[in-house]
Structures are given as structure tokens and as C-alpha cells.
Amino acid sequence: MDKKDTTESYSLLIWQQFGEEAIMYLIPNKDISDEMRQYLIETHGSYLNIDDSTEALETLNNAISENSDNCFSTEDNEKYNCIWHQYKLEIVKNNPFNNINITHVYESGFAL
């Protein structure tokens, strides 16, 4: 993935699914609200089913979900359902990601 416009910046979310895989999301920083940025910071290094479940962890899980049926929805976080699924990176052998301006890296996830 070569980006011609390197002026746009991104955050990389590495979502660990222990027992299966790590899934990466390359999210444009312009698409991360202040509230969601705080959730990313708060949940960095935390995992559903290992750490105490928090609204922040559940909201991140909702944001990357493929469909709303898999979400821990409440009235407060429902607006974030599936908003970042579109940024899931597809890993293609011998086709690395180049020239991407990543300003933040967060790691969180789910223990199966």
C-alpha cells in the first residue's frame, strides 16, 4: 500500500485476538473523536475477558465490529458501532505498507 498523500496521519490499532490472530486497523486521525482517542489511550494494553470489562473496551470492540449484532451496545456507545471496520488492513504476502504517516500505535484486544 503506497500512499501518494503522506500528509494525512493515521493511528494504528492492533487488536489482539489471543488464540487466533492480531488484526490491524489503520484509522485516519481525522476520524477519531476526542472521546474515542481517550478510549484508545485508556484501553492500551487491556483485553476483554482478561481485564475488567469497561465501557472503553466495549466501545472499541463495537467500533471495529463488522456488524451491530456483535456489539455490546448501550445508549451511550451505540453511535460508535462498526465505524472503524472499514479501516481493517488486509495483509497481502510480499506487499508491505509503505509511506504511511503513523502518529499513534495502540494495542488492545480480546482473549478467546
C-alpha positions as CSV (number, residue, x, y, z in Angstrom):
1,M,0.0,0.0,0.0
2,D,1.7,3.2,-1.2
3,K,0.0,6.4,-0.1
4,K,0.6,9.3,-2.5
5,D,-0.6,11.8,0.1
6,T,1.7,11.4,3.1
7,T,0.3,14.5,4.8
8,E,-2.6,12.6,6.2
9,S,-1.8,11.0,9.5
10,Y,-3.1,7.7,11.0
11,S,-3.4,5.8,14.2
12,L,-2.7,2.1,14.1
13,L,-4.8,-0.1,16.3
14,I,-3.5,-3.6,16.8
15,W,-6.4,-5.7,18.1
16,Q,-5.1,-9.0,19.5
17,Q,-7.4,-12.0,19.5
18,F,-5.5,-14.3,21.7
19,G,-5.8,-17.8,20.4
20,E,-6.3,-16.7,16.9
21,E,-4.7,-13.6,15.2
22,A,-3.9,-10.0,15.5
23,I,-6.0,-7.6,13.4
24,M,-4.7,-4.2,12.5
25,Y,-6.8,-1.1,11.7
26,L,-5.2,2.0,10.1
27,I,-7.5,4.8,11.2
28,P,-7.2,8.3,9.8
29,N,-6.6,10.6,12.8
30,K,-9.3,13.0,11.5
31,D,-11.8,10.2,12.0
32,I,-11.0,9.7,15.7
33,S,-13.1,11.9,18.1
34,D,-11.6,13.2,21.3
35,E,-13.8,10.7,23.2
36,M,-12.5,7.7,21.1
37,R,-8.9,8.9,21.4
38,Q,-9.3,8.9,25.2
39,Y,-10.8,5.3,24.9
40,L,-7.7,4.2,22.8
41,I,-5.4,5.6,25.5
42,E,-7.4,4.2,28.4
43,T,-7.5,0.7,26.9
44,H,-3.9,0.4,25.5
45,G,-2.6,-2.9,26.8
46,S,-6.1,-4.1,28.1
47,Y,-8.1,-7.1,26.9
48,L,-11.7,-8.2,27.1
49,N,-12.1,-11.4,29.1
50,I,-8.8,-10.8,30.9
51,D,-9.1,-7.3,32.4
52,D,-12.3,-5.9,33.9
53,S,-14.6,-5.0,31.0
54,T,-15.0,-1.3,30.7
55,E,-17.2,1.0,28.6
56,A,-14.0,2.0,26.8
57,L,-13.0,-1.6,25.9
58,E,-16.6,-2.5,24.8
59,T,-16.8,0.7,22.7
60,L,-13.6,-0.1,20.9
61,N,-14.8,-3.6,20.2
62,N,-18.0,-2.1,18.9
63,A,-16.1,0.3,16.6
64,I,-14.2,-2.5,14.9
65,S,-17.1,-4.9,14.7
66,E,-18.2,-6.0,11.2
67,N,-21.9,-5.8,12.2
68,S,-24.0,-4.4,15.0
69,D,-25.1,-7.9,16.1
70,N,-21.6,-8.4,17.7
71,C,-21.7,-5.2,19.7
72,F,-22.0,-4.5,23.5
73,S,-24.4,-1.7,22.8
74,T,-25.6,0.8,25.3
75,E,-27.4,4.1,24.5
76,D,-24.1,5.9,25.2
77,N,-21.8,4.0,22.9
78,E,-24.2,2.8,20.1
79,K,-23.2,5.7,17.9
80,Y,-19.7,4.0,17.5
81,N,-20.9,0.7,16.3
82,C,-18.9,-0.5,13.2
83,I,-17.4,2.9,12.5
84,W,-13.8,1.6,12.1
85,H,-14.4,-1.8,10.5
86,Q,-13.7,-0.2,7.1
87,Y,-10.1,0.6,8.2
88,K,-9.1,-3.1,8.7
89,L,-5.9,-3.8,7.0
90,E,-5.7,-6.8,4.7
91,I,-2.3,-8.4,4.8
92,V,-1.1,-9.4,1.4
93,K,2.1,-11.5,1.1
94,N,5.0,-9.6,-0.4
95,N,3.1,-6.3,-0.4
96,P,4.1,-4.3,2.6
97,F,2.7,-1.0,3.7
98,N,4.9,1.9,2.7
99,N,5.0,5.7,3.1
100,I,2.3,5.9,5.7
101,N,2.4,8.6,8.4
102,I,1.5,6.7,11.6
103,T,1.5,9.0,14.6
104,H,0.0,6.7,17.3
105,V,0.0,3.0,17.9
106,Y,-2.4,1.3,20.3
107,E,-2.7,-2.3,21.2
108,S,-5.7,-3.9,22.9
109,G,-7.9,-6.9,22.2
110,F,-9.9,-9.9,23.2
111,A,-9.0,-13.2,24.9
112,L,-11.0,-16.0,23.3
